[in-house]
Amino acid sequence: MITTPHHEIHEGHAFTCDGNDTAMGDGDTLILAFKTADTTRWVHLTLTGWSLAQSHIDVIENCSWTTNTGTKQPLYNHNRNSSLTSNILEDSTGTFGANNGMVLNPTGLSGGTIIDHFDMGAGKKEQGQLPRGQAEFLLKQNETYAIRQTADAASSEGHIAIQWYEHTGIV
């Protein structure tokens, strides 16, 4: 039996994006920010992260950041034979557009609601080790999100990896 996430890979609707920082000091952050499209092709997101020292990750919904800051981080289709692109929107050029990317380390991240928080490093269980049913978020359409990793110790290295598929909702 093929699971829905596996099926979405074959259909070309599954994507990935990641970011890393090799020199995080205590309190430094690593951020991937994006907006979901105003469509019923909803984002089913999972993420993982790791760090050399203690850190934590927050998933923030309905947040804002200074537009036209940060750098575009590319998205990749899991099906390397597919030419389909994600509906994820980014604003590194000043306006939200379907530019097949997320914003890495935008400035001025503020507001929003933390909808998930987990600790990692120093023997903590990373989010990517949880079963998909416990780790997956079905994100709101037309909403901003940021995945923020914060170093809780000096001399750390951080990494965030986001995986998602886009599937038309049934509600």
N, C-alpha and C positions, 0 to 999 in steps of 0.2 A: 504494500500500500504506500502510495506517495503522499506525504503530508502537504498541507497547503503551502507552507514556506518553500518546500522543495519544488512544488509545482510552479510557484511564482518565479523561481530562478529559471526554470526551463522556458517560461513565457517571456522572460526578459524584463520582469517587473521588480527585481530584487537588486538592491544597491548597497554600496558601502562608502564610508568616508572616515578618515582618521586624522588625528593630529598628535604631535608629540613635542616635548620640550626636554632637552637633555641637561638643562642647568636650572632647575627650579629651587629657589631659596624658600625659606619658611614664609608662608603667606602668599607666595606667587601663585598665579592662576593660569590655567590652560583652558581656553573656551572655544567651542564650536557653536555657532549661532545660525539660525535659519528660520524661515517662515514656511508653513504648509500652504499649499494652494487652496483656493476657494473652489473645490471640486469634491465630488463624492468618491474620488479615487483616494481613499484614506491611507495614511502612513501607519504601518504596523512596525514599531521600532523596538529593537533591543540594543543594548550597548554593553561594552566591557571596558575595563581600564586596568592599568597597573602602574605601580610606582616603586621606586627603590626604597623609599622611606614612607612613613605614615602620611597618608593623604585622604581626601574624601571627594566624592563627586555628588553634585546636585543637578537634578533635572529641573529646569525652571520653565514654567509656562506663562505666557502673557507678559513677557519681559520686553525691555527696550534697550537699545544701545545707540551710540552715536553713528549715524549713517555715514557711509563712505569711509569707514575705518576698518582696520584689519586687512587681511589678505584673503583672496579667494582660495579655498581649499577644494580640489576637484572631487567629484563623485565618480564612482566606477560601477558599471553594471556587472553583476555577478556572472551573467551569461555573456562571455566575451564574444560570442557570435551575434549578439543582438545590437541593433543600432538605436534601441529605445533609450530615452533619457528620462530622468526623474522629474516629478512635479515640484520638488523642493525649490524654494526661492531664496536668493541671497541678495544683499544690497551693498556689496563692496564698491559698486560704481555710483551709489547715491540713491538709487531707487530699486525696489524689489523687482527682480526679473528671473525668469527661468534660465539661468546661466550655467546650469549643471555644476553647481558648487554650493558650499557653505562658507560662512565667514569665520576665519580663524583669528582669534584674539581681537575682537572688536573692542574699542574703548567705551567707557561710560555705561557698562551693563548695569541696569537698575530695574527695580520693580519686579512684578511677577509673583508667582506662587511656586514654592518648591514642592513638586509632586513626587519626588523620590530623592533619597539621600542614602549613600552607603560609604562606609569606611574601607580603606584598603591599605596594603603595605603592612609591614611589621606583623605578619601572621594573620591578617584579616582575610576573609573570604571575598574574592572579587565577584562583582555582579554577573560576569560571564559564566560563572560556575553554577548559577541557578537554573532550574528547568525553565524552558521558554514560557510556560504558562504563568510563572511567577515574575518573569523579567520583562515581558512584552507590554508595551503601551500602544494603544490605538489612539493616535493623536487627533486633536480637533482640527477640522479644516479651517483655513484662513486664520491661523494663529502663529504667534512667534514663540520660539523655544531656544533655550541655550543649555548646553551641557557644559558645566563648569567643574573642573578639577582644581582643588586647592591643596597645595603642599602644607602639611602640618608639621614639617621638620625641614631642616636645612639639608643641602647636598642631596637633593632628590632628582629623580628623572620621572616624567609623567607621560602617559599615553592614554588616549581615548580612541576607541574604535566603535563606530556606530554602524549597525546593520539594519536594513529595513526592506520591506516589500510594500508595494502599493496595490491595493485591491479595492474594487468598487464596493461600497458599503451596502448593506441590505436593509438598513433602517431608514 
